[in-house]
């Protein structure tokens, strides 16, 4: 390719597998002149108009660099390269709000239901940017992959039909159940260096392993982008993690983020992008970098990213996107940090010295070296016996992950040994499943005792029909997942869940105990022979091409006026949305404290997943799980609060409904990092639906704070964190000064009639204030149409 064709190819890069140069100004190309035979086979999966202009991003970067007069970090280049107004945008890390133009939107099926319902409510005819829906959350692990997938299709037929028809109607690509986990599909098909993608799942940052800025958001943010409206993001700070040395032996990419989580904690990355750099980067595979970025969600980071390098180039060639890699090479200076750029904080990790880690239980930032976990567990009273080892999930289900786990399983099988613990394997995509089956990894993992589950989220998000322990029975599981909050995986609050690498999970499943260090300890074969596992090994990518497996993609039709999207009014799974009420223009006075939450309160506590996932498209039904997992400060109980109007105790949703029916507004009071975890906007929609007006806490997680604003709620923080202690469960709360929207005063009226005033802060900008006044961001969008 040369001359004008090369010039056009550089200008227009398609962010999809096997479809370059089909954007505006490049349609005259013949497919045969651009694509490989493999690429042509896959073409039907992708939208022909999704193109990013690398040249435009380059121009934006230069405008901003000139204005700021300083070197830029990699994440700054990509974020500022997507500014709606690079010449006029005020840029101040951690303070100003940026108006951005993301390239793509991706939605998983549990959050896509509400996102598409909101998009339908907007009245717009078609999405303005390339968007996809991925069916991965509604498949429960019970028996095995094929059976569980068929059961999910039967049970969720109504929801899948809604998503498929809504996708077709509004121009959205649809990945059917069985295709795989959203983040693996994005990595294989849509992520590439320099793209900006938002996804309605907190682990969207997985795409940072391919040099992309991929950010998790709520559904209302996705609607903004799909509607062609500039998307707002507070200008992120940048945390640099400098890697030196080389990964080797038992140490894996997962250990990098487990170590970082131990350093930064679950809120240390809030409001920041974590940017990995340094000579150690080149020793990590592309999918390994994705693992690290994926679990960056557990430190509250806006996203995480690695600089473009040969590992990414190789991965793109292997997944049918060599043409994109070729053009990325032309713009490589925009895909790495400038020399001399400054970070807000720098962490240094020597990979040559890093040891295997395991984090938990109950929080992903409680980091331990694997060599110490046995002694720590004994001292802490945690169960030593490993009941189940689970590998896979969006964090660790690459070809390399499966190969390294299989290398350990093969060693055990050669000695006649199988897993002492139950063992499950979750492939990340249909492509991974088909390829590990073809190359023999799946058989090895099955032979050692593993059950291969469906290409879906499964136990990682609580979609696990676990039978081996009773609820309340204390036990230990080890996973290669990303999150291990109380009761998250199996709905059992007594399960001690630890997150680690697939290699360590496999080793501990073989040993059946936490008190096993594979670097030094021996296993015993059935023959009585003692043997030590050799360090895991595995190919980064298959020597042959990936096997794509079954075709599970539905392309939206070019003309969709005849497509019908039906929602049955009597359905208990789907419900069309009614607009929330507008602000009445006055201060909010004498509101009740629905619940004063004690300690950690994640979005799992606010809106549980697991069996509740079936109601994600029905706001009234899903609201019956609101805050049922939160601990009540008054009595240390869950889902047991006092109805201040009747004096009786009841469930949180029941009391909220009673207040709403009686015209009583209410607030929630919470602790630090309120709303950490999933991006699920149901944790904001439910309080709004049941009559909530404000959430008052010590600090918020980023996505949840934005979701609350989008739905017309007031997320407020104590100016003095100790003022949390001043609020009693039977108080009445009045928020004063809403007309001016300055940092506000709250009048607390105690039950004895005494009063005191405390100060609260907010982070609303002018646009967000209009959301509140209109009743929600969606209401405001309609006002502006």
FENVENNOR-V409736 format. One record per residue. N is the residue number from 1. RES is the residue in one small letter. OMEGA is omega in radians with two decimals (NA if undefined). Layout:
BEGIN
n:N res:RES omega:OMEGA
n:N res:RES omega:OMEGA
END
This chain:
BEGIN
n:1 res:x omega:-3.07
n:2 res:x omega:3.05
n:3 res:x omega:-3.06
n:4 res:x omega:3.13
n:5 res:x omega:3.12
n:6 res:x omega:-3.14
n:7 res:x omega:-3.14
n:8 res:x omega:3.13
n:9 res:x omega:3.11
n:10 res:x omega:-3.10
n:11 res:x omega:-3.01
n:12 res:x omega:-3.14
n:13 res:x omega:-3.13
n:14 res:x omega:-3.09
n:15 res:x omega:-3.11
n:16 res:x omega:3.07
n:17 res:x omega:2.91
n:18 res:x omega:3.07
n:19 res:x omega:3.13
n:20 res:x omega:2.92
n:21 res:x omega:3.07
n:22 res:x omega:3.10
n:23 res:x omega:-3.13
n:24 res:x omega:3.07
n:25 res:x omega:-3.10
n:26 res:x omega:-3.05
n:27 res:x omega:-3.09
n:28 res:x omega:-3.12
n:29 res:x omega:2.97
n:30 res:x omega:-3.12
n:31 res:x omega:-3.06
n:32 res:x omega:-3.12
n:33 res:x omega:-3.03
n:34 res:x omega:-2.91
n:35 res:x omega:3.01
n:36 res:x omega:3.12
n:37 res:x omega:3.13
n:38 res:x omega:-3.11
n:39 res:x omega:-3.10
n:40 res:x omega:-3.13
n:41 res:x omega:-3.06
n:42 res:x omega:-2.97
n:43 res:x omega:-3.04
n:44 res:x omega:-3.09
n:45 res:x omega:-2.85
n:46 res:x omega:-3.07
n:47 res:x omega:-3.05
n:48 res:x omega:-3.05
n:49 res:x omega:-3.07
n:50 res:x omega:-3.12
n:51 res:x omega:3.04
n:52 res:x omega:3.14
n:53 res:x omega:3.13
n:54 res:x omega:-3.13
n:55 res:x omega:3.12
n:56 res:x omega:3.11
n:57 res:x omega:3.12
n:58 res:x omega:3.11
n:59 res:x omega:3.12
n:60 res:x omega:3.12
n:61 res:x omega:-3.13
n:62 res:x omega:3.09
n:63 res:x omega:-3.09
n:64 res:x omega:-3.14
n:65 res:x omega:3.12
n:66 res:x omega:-3.13
n:67 res:x omega:-3.09
n:68 res:x omega:3.10
n:69 res:x omega:3.10
n:70 res:x omega:3.05
n:71 res:x omega:-3.10
n:72 res:x omega:2.98
n:73 res:x omega:3.11
n:74 res:x omega:-3.09
n:75 res:x omega:3.07
n:76 res:x omega:-3.14
n:77 res:x omega:-3.07
n:78 res:x omega:3.14
n:79 res:x omega:-3.12
n:80 res:x omega:3.07
n:81 res:x omega:3.11
n:82 res:x omega:3.11
n:83 res:x omega:3.06
n:84 res:x omega:-3.12
n:85 res:x omega:-3.06
n:86 res:x omega:-3.11
n:87 res:x omega:-3.04
n:88 res:x omega:-3.07
n:89 res:x omega:3.02
n:90 res:x omega:-3.07
n:91 res:x omega:3.09
n:92 res:x omega:-3.09
n:93 res:x omega:3.05
n:94 res:x omega:-3.09
n:95 res:x omega:-3.01
n:96 res:x omega:3.06
n:97 res:x omega:3.14
n:98 res:x omega:3.02
n:99 res:x omega:-2.94
n:100 res:x omega:3.09
n:101 res:x omega:3.10
n:102 res:x omega:-3.10
n:103 res:x omega:-3.02
n:104 res:x omega:2.99
n:105 res:x omega:3.03
n:106 res:x omega:-3.09
n:107 res:x omega:2.99
n:108 res:x omega:-2.92
n:109 res:x omega:-3.12
n:110 res:x omega:3.12
n:111 res:x omega:-3.14
n:112 res:x omega:-3.13
n:113 res:x omega:-3.12
n:114 res:x omega:3.11
n:115 res:x omega:-3.13
n:116 res:x omega:3.06
n:117 res:x omega:3.10
n:118 res:x omega:3.12
n:119 res:x omega:3.09
n:120 res:x omega:-3.14
n:121 res:x omega:-3.11
n:122 res:x omega:3.14
n:123 res:x omega:-3.13
n:124 res:x omega:-3.03
n:125 res:x omega:-3.01
n:126 res:x omega:-3.13
n:127 res:x omega:-3.07
n:128 res:x omega:3.11
n:129 res:x omega:3.09
n:130 res:x omega:-3.06
n:131 res:x omega:3.13
n:132 res:x omega:3.04
n:133 res:x omega:-3.06
n:134 res:x omega:-3.08
n:135 res:x omega:-3.08
n:136 res:x omega:-2.99
n:137 res:x omega:-2.96
n:138 res:x omega:-3.11
n:139 res:x omega:-3.09
n:140 res:x omega:3.09
n:141 res:x omega:3.13
n:142 res:x omega:-2.99
n:143 res:x omega:-3.10
n:144 res:x omega:-2.96
n:145 res:x omega:-3.02
n:146 res:x omega:-3.11
n:147 res:x omega:-3.12
n:148 res:x omega:3.13
n:149 res:x omega:-3.14
n:150 res:x omega:3.12
n:151 res:x omega:3.14
n:152 res:x omega:3.12
n:153 res:x omega:3.14
n:154 res:x omega:-3.06
n:155 res:x omega:-3.01
n:156 res:x omega:-3.05
n:157 res:x omega:-3.12
n:158 res:x omega:-3.12
n:159 res:x omega:3.12
n:160 res:x omega:3.12
n:161 res:x omega:3.10
n:162 res:x omega:-3.11
n:163 res:x omega:-3.13
n:164 res:x omega:-3.12
n:165 res:x omega:3.09
n:166 res:x omega:3.10
n:167 res:x omega:-3.14
n:168 res:x omega:-3.10
n:169 res:x omega:-2.98
n:170 res:x omega:3.00
n:171 res:x omega:-3.08
n:172 res:x omega:3.06
n:173 res:x omega:-3.04
n:174 res:x omega:3.07
n:175 res:x omega:-3.01
n:176 res:x omega:3.06
n:177 res:x omega:-3.07
n:178 res:x omega:-3.12
n:179 res:x omega:3.12
n:180 res:x omega:-3.10
n:181 res:x omega:-3.04
n:182 res:x omega:-3.00
n:183 res:x omega:3.07
n:184 res:x omega:3.10
n:185 res:x omega:3.12
n:186 res:x omega:-3.12
n:187 res:x omega:-3.10
n:188 res:x omega:-2.95
n:189 res:x omega:-2.90
n:190 res:x omega:3.13
n:191 res:x omega:2.99
n:192 res:x omega:-3.05
n:193 res:x omega:3.06
n:194 res:x omega:-3.14
n:195 res:x omega:2.96
n:196 res:x omega:-3.09
n:197 res:x omega:2.98
n:198 res:x omega:-3.11
n:199 res:x omega:-3.10
n:200 res:x omega:3.06
n:201 res:x omega:-3.02
n:202 res:x omega:-3.12
n:203 res:x omega:3.02
n:204 res:x omega:3.12
n:205 res:x omega:3.04
n:206 res:x omega:-3.10
n:207 res:x omega:3.07
n:208 res:x omega:3.07
n:209 res:x omega:3.09
n:210 res:x omega:3.06
n:211 res:x omega:-3.12
n:212 res:x omega:2.97
n:213 res:x omega:-3.10
n:214 res:x omega:-2.95
n:215 res:x omega:3.08
n:216 res:x omega:-3.09
n:217 res:x omega:2.98
n:218 res:x omega:-3.08
n:219 res:x omega:-3.13
n:220 res:x omega:3.04
n:221 res:x omega:3.11
n:222 res:x omega:3.12
n:223 res:x omega:3.09
n:224 res:x omega:-3.09
n:225 res:x omega:3.12
n:226 res:x omega:3.12
n:227 res:x omega:3.13
n:228 res:x omega:3.13
n:229 res:x omega:3.06
n:230 res:x omega:-3.09
n:231 res:x omega:-3.10
n:232 res:x omega:3.07
n:233 res:x omega:3.06
n:234 res:x omega:-3.07
n:235 res:x omega:-3.01
n:236 res:x omega:2.85
n:237 res:x omega:-3.11
n:238 res:x omega:3.07
n:239 res:x omega:3.11
n:240 res:x omega:3.01
n:241 res:x omega:-3.09
n:242 res:x omega:-3.11
n:243 res:x omega:3.03
n:244 res:x omega:3.11
n:245 res:x omega:-3.03
n:246 res:x omega:3.03
n:247 res:x omega:3.09
n:248 res:x omega:3.07
n:249 res:x omega:-3.10
n:250 res:x omega:-3.11
n:251 res:x omega:-3.05
n:252 res:x omega:3.07
n:253 res:x omega:-3.14
n:254 res:x omega:-3.10
n:255 res:x omega:3.10
n:256 res:x omega:-3.09
n:257 res:x omega:3.04
n:258 res:x omega:3.09
n:259 res:x omega:-3.14
n:260 res:x omega:3.11
n:261 res:x omega:3.09
n:262 res:x omega:-3.13
n:263 res:x omega:-3.01
n:264 res:x omega:-3.06
n:265 res:x omega:-3.02
n:266 res:x omega:3.10
n:267 res:x omega:-3.07
n:268 res:x omega:3.13
n:269 res:x omega:-3.06
n:270 res:x omega:3.13
n:271 res:x omega:-3.08
n:272 res:x omega:2.92
n:273 res:x omega:3.10
n:274 res:x omega:-3.04
n:275 res:x omega:-3.13
n:276 res:x omega:-3.13
n:277 res:x omega:3.12
n:278 res:x omega:-3.05
n:279 res:x omega:-3.14
n:280 res:x omega:-3.10
n:281 res:x omega:-3.03
n:282 res:x omega:3.11
n:283 res:x omega:-3.09
n:284 res:x omega:3.11
n:285 res:x omega:3.10
n:286 res:x omega:-3.14
n:287 res:x omega:3.03
n:288 res:x omega:3.07
n:289 res:x omega:3.10
n:290 res:x omega:3.08
n:291 res:x omega:-3.11
n:292 res:x omega:-3.13
n:293 res:x omega:-3.13
n:294 res:x omega:-3.05
n:295 res:x omega:2.99
n:296 res:x omega:3.06
n:297 res:x omega:-3.09
n:298 res:x omega:3.03
n:299 res:x omega:3.09
n:300 res:x omega:-3.06
n:301 res:x omega:3.06
n:302 res:x omega:2.97
n:303 res:x omega:3.08
n:304 res:x omega:-3.04
n:305 res:x omega:3.03
n:306 res:x omega:3.10
n:307 res:x omega:3.12
n:308 res:x omega:3.11
n:309 res:x omega:-3.05
n:310 res:x omega:3.12
n:311 res:x omega:3.10
n:312 res:x omega:-3.14
n:313 res:x omega:3.14
n:314 res:x omega:-3.14
n:315 res:x omega:-3.14
n:316 res:x omega:3.07
n:317 res:x omega:-3.08
n:318 res:x omega:-3.13
n:319 res:x omega:2.98
n:320 res:x omega:-3.10
n:321 res:x omega:-3.14
n:322 res:x omega:3.14
n:323 res:x omega:3.11
n:324 res:x omega:3.12
n:325 res:x omega:3.14
n:326 res:x omega:-3.14
n:327 res:x omega:3.04
n:328 res:x omega:3.09
n:329 res:x omega:-3.12
n:330 res:x omega:-3.09
n:331 res:x omega:-3.02
n:332 res:x omega:-3.12
n:333 res:x omega:3.10
n:334 res:x omega:-3.02
n:335 res:x omega:3.04
n:336 res:x omega:3.14
n:337 res:x omega:3.02
n:338 res:x omega:3.01
n:339 res:x omega:3.11
n:340 res:x omega:3.12
n:341 res:x omega:-3.06
n:342 res:x omega:3.08
n:343 res:x omega:3.11
n:344 res:x omega:3.12
n:345 res:x omega:3.13
n:346 res:x omega:3.04
n:347 res:x omega:3.13
n:348 res:x omega:3.11
n:349 res:x omega:3.06
n:350 res:x omega:-3.08
n:351 res:x omega:3.14
n:352 res:x omega:-3.12
n:353 res:x omega:-3.08
n:354 res:x omega:3.13
n:355 res:x omega:3.07
n:356 res:x omega:-3.10
n:357 res:x omega:3.03
n:358 res:x omega:-3.03
n:359 res:x omega:3.09
n:360 res:x omega:0.01
n:361 res:x omega:2.97
n:362 res:x omega:3.07
n:363 res:x omega:-3.03
n:364 res:x omega:-3.12
n:365 res:x omega:3.11
n:366 res:x omega:-2.94
n:367 res:x omega:3.10
n:368 res:x omega:2.90
n:369 res:x omega:3.13
n:370 res:x omega:-3.14
n:371 res:x omega:-3.09
n:372 res:x omega:-2.92
n:373 res:x omega:-3.14
n:374 res:x omega:-3.13
n:375 res:x omega:3.14
n:376 res:x omega:3.14
n:377 res:x omega:3.11
n:378 res:x omega:-3.13
n:379 res:x omega:-3.06
n:380 res:x omega:-3.13
n:381 res:x omega:3.10
n:382 res:x omega:-3.13
n:383 res:x omega:-3.14
n:384 res:x omega:-3.10
n:385 res:x omega:3.05
n:386 res:x omega:-3.11
n:387 res:x omega:-3.10
n:388 res:x omega:2.95
n:389 res:x omega:-3.05
n:390 res:x omega:3.09
n:391 res:x omega:-3.08
n:392 res:x omega:-3.08
n:393 res:x omega:-3.11
n:394 res:x omega:-3.08
n:395 res:x omega:-3.01
n:396 res:x omega:3.11
n:397 res:x omega:-3.14
n:398 res:x omega:3.06
n:399 res:x omega:3.12
n:400 res:x omega:3.12
n:401 res:x omega:-3.10
n:402 res:x omega:3.13
n:403 res:x omega:3.14
n:404 res:x omega:3.08
n:405 res:x omega:-3.14
n:406 res:x omega:3.13
n:407 res:x omega:3.09
n:408 res:x omega:3.13
n:409 res:x omega:3.13
n:410 res:x omega:3.10
n:411 res:x omega:3.13
n:412 res:x omega:-3.13
n:413 res:x omega:3.12
n:414 res:x omega:3.10
n:415 res:x omega:3.13
n:416 res:x omega:-3.05
n:417 res:x omega:3.02
n:418 res:x omega:-3.11
n:419 res:x omega:3.03
n:420 res:x omega:3.08
n:421 res:x omega:2.93
n:422 res:x omega:-3.01
n:423 res:x omega:3.11
n:424 res:x omega:-3.09
n:425 res:x omega:3.13
n:426 res:x omega:3.06
n:427 res:x omega:-3.08
n:428 res:x omega:-3.11
n:429 res:x omega:3.06
n:430 res:x omega:3.12
n:431 res:x omega:3.10
n:432 res:x omega:-3.14
n:433 res:x omega:-3.09
n:434 res:x omega:-3.08
n:435 res:x omega:3.13
n:436 res:x omega:3.04
n:437 res:x omega:3.13
n:438 res:x omega:-3.02
n:439 res:x omega:3.00
n:440 res:x omega:-3.13
n:441 res:x omega:-3.09
n:442 res:x omega:3.14
n:443 res:x omega:3.12
n:444 res:x omega:-3.11
n:445 res:x omega:3.07
n:446 res:x omega:-3.11
n:447 res:x omega:-3.13
n:448 res:x omega:3.10
n:449 res:x omega:-3.07
n:450 res:x omega:3.00
n:451 res:x omega:3.13
n:452 res:x omega:-3.11
n:453 res:x omega:3.13
n:454 res:x omega:3.07
n:455 res:x omega:-3.00
n:456 res:x omega:-3.10
n:457 res:x omega:3.05
n:458 res:x omega:-3.04
n:459 res:x omega:-3.12
n:460 res:x omega:-3.12
n:461 res:x omega:3.12
n:462 res:x omega:3.09
n:463 res:x omega:-3.03
n:464 res:x omega:3.08
n:465 res:x omega:-3.02
n:466 res:x omega:-3.05
n:467 res:x omega:-2.94
n:468 res:x omega:3.07
n:469 res:x omega:3.09
n:470 res:x omega:3.09
n:471 res:x omega:-3.10
n:472 res:x omega:3.13
n:473 res:x omega:-3.10
n:474 res:x omega:-3.13
n:475 res:x omega:-3.13
n:476 res:x omega:2.95
n:477 res:x omega:3.06
n:478 res:x omega:-3.05
n:479 res:x omega:2.98
n:480 res:x omega:-3.12
n:481 res:x omega:-3.09
n:482 res:x omega:-2.96
n:483 res:x omega:-3.07
n:484 res:x omega:3.11
n:485 res:x omega:3.14
n:486 res:x omega:3.04
n:487 res:x omega:-3.05
n:488 res:x omega:-2.99
n:489 res:x omega:-3.00
n:490 res:x omega:3.14
n:491 res:x omega:3.11
n:492 res:x omega:-3.10
n:493 res:x omega:3.14
n:494 res:x omega:3.10
n:495 res:x omega:3.08
n:496 res:x omega:-3.08
n:497 res:x omega:3.11
n:498 res:x omega:3.09
n:499 res:x omega:-3.10
n:500 res:x omega:3.14
n:501 res:x omega:3.07
n:502 res:x omega:-3.14
n:503 res:x omega:-3.14
n:504 res:x omega:3.06
n:505 res:x omega:-3.11
n:506 res:x omega:3.13
n:507 res:x omega:-3.13
n:508 res:x omega:3.06
n:509 res:x omega:3.07
n:510 res:x omega:-3.11
n:511 res:x omega:-3.14
n:512 res:x omega:-3.09
n:513 res:x omega:3.01
n:514 res:x omega:-3.06
n:515 res:x omega:-3.11
n:516 res:x omega:3.08
n:517 res:x omega:-3.03
n:518 res:x omega:3.12
n:519 res:x omega:-3.06
n:520 res:x omega:-2.99
n:521 res:x omega:-3.07
n:522 res:x omega:2.96
n:523 res:x omega:3.12
n:524 res:x omega:3.13
n:525 res:x omega:3.09
n:526 res:x omega:3.14
n:527 res:x omega:-3.07
n:528 res:x omega:3.14
n:529 res:x omega:3.05
n:530 res:x omega:3.14
n:531 res:x omega:3.12
n:532 res:x omega:3.11
n:533 res:x omega:2.98
n:534 res:x omega:3.12
n:535 res:x omega:-3.09
n:536 res:x omega:3.08
n:537 res:x omega:3.13
n:538 res:x omega:3.13
n:539 res:x omega:3.09
n:540 res:x omega:-3.14
n:541 res:x omega:-3.13
n:542 res:x omega:-3.14
n:543 res:x omega:3.01
n:544 res:x omega:3.07
n:545 res:x omega:2.99
n:546 res:x omega:2.98
n:547 res:x omega:-3.07
n:548 res:x omega:-3.12
n:549 res:x omega:-3.10
n:550 res:x omega:3.08
n:551 res:x omega:-3.05
n:552 res:x omega:-3.06
n:553 res:x omega:3.06
n:554 res:x omega:-3.14
n:555 res:x omega:3.13
n:556 res:x omega:-3.14
n:557 res:x omega:3.12
n:558 res:x omega:-3.14
n:559 res:x omega:-2.97
n:560 res:x omega:-3.08
n:561 res:x omega:-3.11
n:562 res:x omega:-3.12
n:563 res:x omega:3.14
n:564 res:x omega:3.05
n:565 res:x omega:-3.06
n:566 res:x omega:3.00
n:567 res:x omega:-3.13
n:568 res:x omega:-3.12
n:569 res:x omega:-3.14
n:570 res:x omega:-3.12
n:571 res:x omega:3.01
n:572 res:x omega:3.12
n:573 res:x omega:-3.05
n:574 res:x omega:-3.12
n:575 res:x omega:3.05
n:576 res:x omega:-3.04
n:577 res:x omega:2.98
n:578 res:x omega:-3.13
n:579 res:x omega:3.03
n:580 res:x omega:-3.12
n:581 res:x omega:3.10
n:582 res:x omega:3.03
n:583 res:x omega:-3.07
n:584 res:x omega:3.05
n:585 res:x omega:-3.10
n:586 res:x omega:3.04
n:587 res:x omega:3.12
n:588 res:x omega:-2.96
n:589 res:x omega:3.01
n:590 res:x omega:3.08
n:591 res:x omega:3.12
n:592 res:x omega:2.98
n:593 res:x omega:-3.14
n:594 res:x omega:3.12
n:595 res:x omega:2.95
n:596 res:x omega:-3.02
n:597 res:x omega:3.13
n:598 res:x omega:3.02
n:599 res:x omega:-3.04
n:600 res:x omega:3.08
n:601 res:x omega:-3.13
n:602 res:x omega:3.06
n:603 res:x omega:3.01
n:604 res:x omega:3.09
n:605 res:x omega:-3.07
n:606 res:x omega:3.13
n:607 res:x omega:-3.02
n:608 res:x omega:3.09
n:609 res:x omega:3.12
n:610 res:x omega:-3.08
n:611 res:x omega:-3.14
n:612 res:x omega:-3.13
n:613 res:x omega:-3.09
n:614 res:x omega:-3.09
n:615 res:x omega:-3.06
n:616 res:x omega:3.10
n:617 res:x omega:-3.09
n:618 res:x omega:-2.98
n:619 res:x omega:-3.09
n:620 res:x omega:-3.14
n:621 res:x omega:-3.13
n:622 res:x omega:-3.13
n:623 res:x omega:3.08
n:624 res:x omega:3.06
n:625 res:x omega:-3.03
n:626 res:x omega:3.03
n:627 res:x omega:-3.12
n:628 res:x omega:3.10
n:629 res:x omega:-3.10
n:630 res:x omega:3.14
n:631 res:x omega:-3.14
n:632 res:x omega:-3.14
n:633 res:x omega:-3.02
n:634 res:x omega:-3.03
n:635 res:x omega:-3.12
n:636 res:x omega:3.13
n:637 res:x omega:3.02
n:638 res:x omega:3.11
n:639 res:x omega:3.08
n:640 res:x omega:-3.12
n:641 res:x omega:-3.11
n:642 res:x omega:3.00
n:643 res:x omega:-3.03
n:644 res:x omega:3.10
n:645 res:x omega:-3.10
n:646 res:x omega:-3.08
n:647 res:x omega:-3.12
n:648 res:x omega:3.08
n:649 res:x omega:3.13
n:650 res:x omega:3.09
n:651 res:x omega:-3.09
n:652 res:x omega:3.14
n:653 res:x omega:-3.12
n:654 res:x omega:3.13
n:655 res:x omega:3.12
n:656 res:x omega:3.12
n:657 res:x omega:3.12
n:658 res:x omega:3.10
n:659 res:x omega:-3.12
n:660 res:x omega:-3.13
n:661 res:x omega:-3.13
n:662 res:x omega:3.05
n:663 res:x omega:-3.10
n:664 res:x omega:3.03
n:665 res:x omega:-3.12
n:666 res:x omega:3.11
n:667 res:x omega:2.97
n:668 res:x omega:3.07
n:669 res:x omega:-3.05
n:670 res:x omega:-3.01
n:671 res:x omega:-3.10
n:672 res:x omega:3.02
n:673 res:x omega:-3.10
n:674 res:x omega:3.11
n:675 res:x omega:3.08
n:676 res:x omega:3.08
n:677 res:x omega:-3.01
n:678 res:x omega:3.10
n:679 res:x omega:-2.95
n:680 res:x omega:-3.11
n:681 res:x omega:3.05
n:682 res:x omega:3.10
n:683 res:x omega:3.02
n:684 res:x omega:-3.13
n:685 res:x omega:-3.06
n:686 res:x omega:3.08
n:687 res:x omega:3.14
n:688 res:x omega:-3.12
n:689 res:x omega:-3.06
n:690 res:x omega:2.99
n:691 res:x omega:3.10
n:692 res:x omega:3.13
n:693 res:x omega:-3.10
n:694 res:x omega:3.02
n:695 res:x omega:-3.03
n:696 res:x omega:-3.00
n:697 res:x omega:3.08
n:698 res:x omega:3.07
n:699 res:x omega:-3.11
n:700 res:x omega:2.83
n:701 res:x omega:-2.97
n:702 res:x omega:-3.02
n:703 res:x omega:-3.08
n:704 res:x omega:3.12
n:705 res:x omega:3.11
n:706 res:x omega:3.14
n:707 res:x omega:3.12
n:708 res:x omega:3.11
n:709 res:x omega:-3.09
n:710 res:x omega:-3.08
n:711 res:x omega:3.04
n:712 res:x omega:3.06
n:713 res:x omega:3.11
n:714 res:x omega:3.00
n:715 res:x omega:-3.03
n:716 res:x omega:3.13
n:717 res:x omega:3.10
n:718 res:x omega:3.02
n:719 res:x omega:3.04
n:720 res:x omega:-3.07
n:721 res:x omega:-3.13
n:722 res:x omega:3.08
n:723 res:x omega:2.99
n:724 res:x omega:-3.08
n:725 res:x omega:-3.10
n:726 res:x omega:-3.08
n:727 res:x omega:-3.14
n:728 res:x omega:-3.09
n:729 res:x omega:-3.10
n:730 res:x omega:3.11
n:731 res:x omega:2.91
n:732 res:x omega:-3.03
n:733 res:x omega:3.04
n:734 res:x omega:3.12
n:735 res:x omega:-3.00
n:736 res:x omega:3.02
n:737 res:x omega:-3.09
n:738 res:x omega:-3.12
n:739 res:x omega:-3.14
n:740 res:x omega:-3.14
n:741 res:x omega:2.98
n:742 res:x omega:3.00
n:743 res:x omega:-2.81
n:744 res:x omega:3.03
n:745 res:x omega:3.07
n:746 res:x omega:3.05
n:747 res:x omega:3.10
n:748 res:x omega:3.07
n:749 res:x omega:-3.12
n:750 res:x omega:-3.09
n:751 res:x omega:3.11
n:752 res:x omega:3.10
n:753 res:x omega:3.12
n:754 res:x omega:-3.10
n:755 res:x omega:2.96
n:756 res:x omega:-3.07
n:757 res:x omega:3.06
n:758 res:x omega:-3.13
n:759 res:x omega:3.09
n:760 res:x omega:3.08
n:761 res:x omega:3.01
n:762 res:x omega:-3.13
n:763 res:x omega:3.14
n:764 res:x omega:2.90
n:765 res:x omega:-3.04
n:766 res:x omega:3.12
n:767 res:x omega:-3.11
n:768 res:x omega:3.06
n:769 res:x omega:3.10
n:770 res:x omega:3.04
n:771 res:x omega:-3.11
n:772 res:x omega:-3.09
n:773 res:x omega:3.14
n:774 res:x omega:-3.12
n:775 res:x omega:3.05
n:776 res:x omega:3.09
n:777 res:x omega:3.13
n:778 res:x omega:3.07
n:779 res:x omega:-3.13
n:780 res:x omega:3.11
n:781 res:x omega:-3.14
n:782 res:x omega:3.12
n:783 res:x omega:-3.06
n:784 res:x omega:-3.10
n:785 res:x omega:NA
END
